[in-house]
Amino acid sequence: MLMRSEQARAWARSQEASKQQEIKEQINGISNTFYYQLVIPFAANLISSLGFLAPITLRIKGWLRKKTNRKIIWNGDLSNRKLNWTLIITAIAAMAIFAGILRAWTDSVYGLARTYSYSVSIPTDLLRVIDVLLWLVAFSIVALIILFIINRFKWQKATGLLFIALLVLGMVLCIGLIVFGLMSIRQINYSATL
């Protein structure tokens, strides 16, 4: 009888050890997905957005100086040069890819929570914030596409400035998503070590 109880405890310990190993592998997969698959579209979005915004910012700065000080003569216009449409398309596409991969990542974290809810504490509050920010990014992507189509043939001042504001908002939201995602990973890793 004593022998069976020892065997049962040994079997339970081995099952618990294999379950902990499986949980660690799942968490490593979630972390690797976040670090390696999201970095490329995030960096592409950031670089292409900044590449588009840098020359536009100088034009807006000159235009605003002229509007605030009548003595300044500025012969530029917000639409007097050809815009780099490749950078705009790359920025919007990278933002959409980033949002799609992040959506799949949050689904895998929710799956981890459903599978191992008793073993791993999942930061659901942070995931809800990420979900809200993802919806805002999705709406800004749709608005950017609409404004891109409107401005494709002729850059208009009002819709062009709205496009720039939405592009900056999208960049800020993506940075916020990265921060909240990193916080989530840190909490998941911490709870898995307990």
Contacts in CASP RR format, 6 or more apart in sequence:
PFRMAT RR
TARGET T0000
AUTHOR 0000-0000-0000
METHOD contacts of the structure
MODEL  1
MLMRSEQARAWARSQEASKQQEIKEQINGISNTFYYQLVIPFAANLISSL
GFLAPITLRIKGWLRKKTNRKIIWNGDLSNRKLNWTLIITAIAAMAIFAG
ILRAWTDSVYGLARTYSYSVSIPTDLLRVIDVLLWLVAFSIVALIILFII
NRFKWQKATGLLFIALLVLGMVLCIGLIVFGLMSIRQINYSATL
19 119 0 8 1.000
20 119 0 8 1.000
23 116 0 8 1.000
23 119 0 8 1.000
23 120 0 8 1.000
23 192 0 8 1.000
24 192 0 8 1.000
26 112 0 8 1.000
26 115 0 8 1.000
26 116 0 8 1.000
27 112 0 8 1.000
27 120 0 8 1.000
27 188 0 8 1.000
27 189 0 8 1.000
27 192 0 8 1.000
30 105 0 8 1.000
30 108 0 8 1.000
30 109 0 8 1.000
30 112 0 8 1.000
30 185 0 8 1.000
30 188 0 8 1.000
31 185 0 8 1.000
31 188 0 8 1.000
31 189 0 8 1.000
33 101 0 8 1.000
33 104 0 8 1.000
33 105 0 8 1.000
33 108 0 8 1.000
34 105 0 8 1.000
34 181 0 8 1.000
34 182 0 8 1.000
34 185 0 8 1.000
37 101 0 8 1.000
37 105 0 8 1.000
38 98 0 8 1.000
38 101 0 8 1.000
38 102 0 8 1.000
38 105 0 8 1.000
38 178 0 8 1.000
41 94 0 8 1.000
41 95 0 8 1.000
41 97 0 8 1.000
41 98 0 8 1.000
41 101 0 8 1.000
42 94 0 8 1.000
42 98 0 8 1.000
42 174 0 8 1.000
42 178 0 8 1.000
44 90 0 8 1.000
44 91 0 8 1.000
44 94 0 8 1.000
45 91 0 8 1.000
45 94 0 8 1.000
45 95 0 8 1.000
45 98 0 8 1.000
45 171 0 8 1.000
45 174 0 8 1.000
46 171 0 8 1.000
46 174 0 8 1.000
48 87 0 8 1.000
48 88 0 8 1.000
48 90 0 8 1.000
48 91 0 8 1.000
48 94 0 8 1.000
49 87 0 8 1.000
49 91 0 8 1.000
49 167 0 8 1.000
49 168 0 8 1.000
49 171 0 8 1.000
51 84 0 8 1.000
51 87 0 8 1.000
52 83 0 8 1.000
52 84 0 8 1.000
52 87 0 8 1.000
52 88 0 8 1.000
52 91 0 8 1.000
52 167 0 8 1.000
53 164 0 8 1.000
53 167 0 8 1.000
53 168 0 8 1.000
55 81 0 8 1.000
55 84 0 8 1.000
56 78 0 8 1.000
56 83 0 8 1.000
56 164 0 8 1.000
59 76 0 8 1.000
59 77 0 8 1.000
59 78 0 8 1.000
59 81 0 8 1.000
60 78 0 8 1.000
60 161 0 8 1.000
60 164 0 8 1.000
62 72 0 8 1.000
62 74 0 8 1.000
62 76 0 8 1.000
63 74 0 8 1.000
63 76 0 8 1.000
63 77 0 8 1.000
63 78 0 8 1.000
65 72 0 8 1.000
65 74 0 8 1.000
66 72 0 8 1.000
66 73 0 8 1.000
66 74 0 8 1.000
78 155 0 8 1.000
78 157 0 8 1.000
78 160 0 8 1.000
78 161 0 8 1.000
79 154 0 8 1.000
79 155 0 8 1.000
79 156 0 8 1.000
79 157 0 8 1.000
83 155 0 8 1.000
85 152 0 8 1.000
88 148 0 8 1.000
89 148 0 8 1.000
91 167 0 8 1.000
92 141 0 8 1.000
92 144 0 8 1.000
92 145 0 8 1.000
92 148 0 8 1.000
95 137 0 8 1.000
95 140 0 8 1.000
95 141 0 8 1.000
95 144 0 8 1.000
95 170 0 8 1.000
95 174 0 8 1.000
96 141 0 8 1.000
98 137 0 8 1.000
98 174 0 8 1.000
98 177 0 8 1.000
99 134 0 8 1.000
99 137 0 8 1.000
99 138 0 8 1.000
99 141 0 8 1.000
102 130 0 8 1.000
102 134 0 8 1.000
102 177 0 8 1.000
103 134 0 8 1.000
106 127 0 8 1.000
106 130 0 8 1.000
106 131 0 8 1.000
106 134 0 8 1.000
109 122 0 8 1.000
109 127 0 8 1.000
109 184 0 8 1.000
109 188 0 8 1.000
110 122 0 8 1.000
110 127 0 8 1.000
112 120 0 8 1.000
112 122 0 8 1.000
112 188 0 8 1.000
113 120 0 8 1.000
113 122 0 8 1.000
113 124 0 8 1.000
119 192 0 8 1.000
120 188 0 8 1.000
120 191 0 8 1.000
120 192 0 8 1.000
121 187 0 8 1.000
121 188 0 8 1.000
121 191 0 8 1.000
121 194 0 8 1.000
122 188 0 8 1.000
122 191 0 8 1.000
123 183 0 8 1.000
123 184 0 8 1.000
123 187 0 8 1.000
123 188 0 8 1.000
126 180 0 8 1.000
126 181 0 8 1.000
126 183 0 8 1.000
126 184 0 8 1.000
126 187 0 8 1.000
127 184 0 8 1.000
129 180 0 8 1.000
130 177 0 8 1.000
130 180 0 8 1.000
130 181 0 8 1.000
130 184 0 8 1.000
133 173 0 8 1.000
133 176 0 8 1.000
133 177 0 8 1.000
133 180 0 8 1.000
134 177 0 8 1.000
136 170 0 8 1.000
136 173 0 8 1.000
137 170 0 8 1.000
137 173 0 8 1.000
137 174 0 8 1.000
137 177 0 8 1.000
140 166 0 8 1.000
140 169 0 8 1.000
140 170 0 8 1.000
140 173 0 8 1.000
143 166 0 8 1.000
144 163 0 8 1.000
144 166 0 8 1.000
144 167 0 8 1.000
147 159 0 8 1.000
147 160 0 8 1.000
147 162 0 8 1.000
147 163 0 8 1.000
147 166 0 8 1.000
148 163 0 8 1.000
150 156 0 8 1.000
150 159 0 8 1.000
151 159 0 8 1.000
151 160 0 8 1.000
151 163 0 8 1.000
END
